[in-house]
Amino acid sequence: MPSEEDKLSALSPRDRQVLKEISDGLTDPRKIAEKLGIKEVSVISSAEGLAEMGLIGLDKRVEEVYALTEEGARYAEIGLPERRILEIAGAGGVPISEIEDPALKVGIGWLKKKGWAAVEAGKIKPAGDAPPGKDEEILGALSFQGETSGSALDSEALKLLKGRGLVESRAQKSWSLEITDAGRSVFRKSVEKDVAGRCDSISHINQITPDMIKSGVWEGGYVSYKGSRYEVRPYDVALPAERIYPGKVHPYQRLLSRMREIMLEMGFSEIKGEVVQSSFWNFDALFQPQDHPAREMQDTFYLDSRAEIPDHSRVKEMHEHGGEVGSTGWGGTWDPEVARREVLRTHTTSVTIKYLADHPNPPVKAFSIDRVYRREAIDPTHTPEFEQLEGVIMDEGLSFANLLGVLREFYAKMGFEEVRFRPGYFPYTEPSVEPEVYIQGLGWVELGGAGVFRREVTAPFGIDHPVLAWGLGVGRLAMLRLGLKDLRLLYQSDIGWLRDVPTLSRM
Ligand SMILES: N[C@@H](Cc1ccccc1)C(=O)O
């Protein structure tokens, strides 16, 4: 005879769970399976093992369960034929000849058999009270509660109904589980072994203490505790762990750093410019006419202040008459007072043109990543301040094709393999393009503007070599890279979405 200890160690964790539920009073394997979130067959196989060891009693019963046939279900609704004839007959009775429907006619025999009516001179005469019979009760019960054990129903009436084809039955196995004294004792033992929460219900140590490590008692995967030997519970690496939220660099900042890195890798140097610029550098130097709509108050943040502007005679000449480069200029009068008005820069091109004016000799290869300001209504894709990445290259013999090549390389480094160029328009470049990248699920997305500076821009500053220039909205790119639907999230301190951005992603 195996000892309790032996039985205990023969039990699997599943067996122990099942034993616990049975000891708690659950008898139905289906209910136990539901409670433990496992399959009923698993409970039954555990139960069979437990029963074999004598830890539980297992009562396998087969019982008949009954249900309505289709016809029975109909009668449950409209009444048995004999009941319906009674209703037609009323107190005064009805001639048999008037009961024509064959489905009703079968009721006549039952009327007589149940003593509900007599048939005299071809007429059905009700015999007074006809209280609901057991058969009718069963029809009602089965239609209400569905399949029902025969033990709960009147057997005579059931037999009749079965004979009439109104109910049918089938054999159903049902198991009832009950703990035995031996089972109770083994279960108690398993609970005792749950020492101070350090072991689970049977024979595992869940936690190795510093003492155990020091003394080395855990080596080999076993620990002795109060005279018993416990297995060290193996790690379950599949258990869900608590999420941790380490500090990390803001993903937008990371994206900006990555862009900076790419530009440096491509041999550009970073330049910085002022947030507040004169209209001169923001517009005029870029050959943007003084009546250009982008200069309007509704697009640009103007300050009340006026700036010093450099010697501007050549810029004035260019705007008015086209200077010496064969241009016609914009005509009209160029007003230096308009050029002195200060603005929050609307694009970083103001920074690069100023830099070029200061460095008119080749080669120049510079970039700037900085904030710009436009009077935009705030919505999911527009904010009045946002970042732009701006690049310029000036050198002898550069061509439009070089520009496209540089852009292609930059976008490829940012992770956009498919790039195309659509013709664009900017007052300061010719030709001008709008680069677009292909995004799975979005299609072609415009990602900035680019072009070769016009002579009207470069000549007044003594820049005599081609300038390739491009600007790019960084927020747009961040949305795509970070999968955001709302640009405003980039500027909110709400940590919700930030927590879900992978820490190590290089973006
Ligand atoms: N400044 C333009 C972009 C651009 C830069 C340089 C050349 C051409 C276009 C913009 O803000 O959209």
The ligand as a Tripos MOL2 file, in Angstrom:
@<TRIPOS>MOLECULE
LIG
   12    12     1     0     0
SMALL
NO_CHARGES

@<TRIPOS>ATOM
      1 N1         11.0200   76.1540  -48.0540 N.3       1 LIG1
      2 C1         10.1700   75.1750  -48.6680 C.3       1 LIG1
      3 C2         10.9010   73.9250  -49.0010 C.3       1 LIG1
      4 C3         12.0120   74.1480  -49.9890 C.ar      1 LIG1
      5 C4         13.3060   74.3580  -49.5510 C.ar      1 LIG1
      6 C5         14.3300   74.5560  -50.4750 C.ar      1 LIG1
      7 C6         14.0290   74.5310  -51.8000 C.ar      1 LIG1
      8 C7         12.7450   74.3270  -52.2580 C.ar      1 LIG1
      9 C8         11.7400   74.1410  -51.3340 C.ar      1 LIG1
     10 C9          9.0140   74.8200  -47.7040 C.2       1 LIG1
     11 O1          9.0120   75.3290  -46.6080 O.co2     1 LIG1
     12 O2          8.1330   74.0850  -48.0310 O.co2     1 LIG1
@<TRIPOS>BOND
     1     1     2 1
     2     2     3 1
     3     2    10 1
     4     3     4 1
     5     4     5 ar
     6     4     9 ar
     7     5     6 ar
     8     6     7 ar
     9     7     8 ar
    10     8     9 ar
    11    10    11 2
    12    10    12 1
@<TRIPOS>SUBSTRUCTURE
     1 LIG1         1 GROUP 0 **** ****
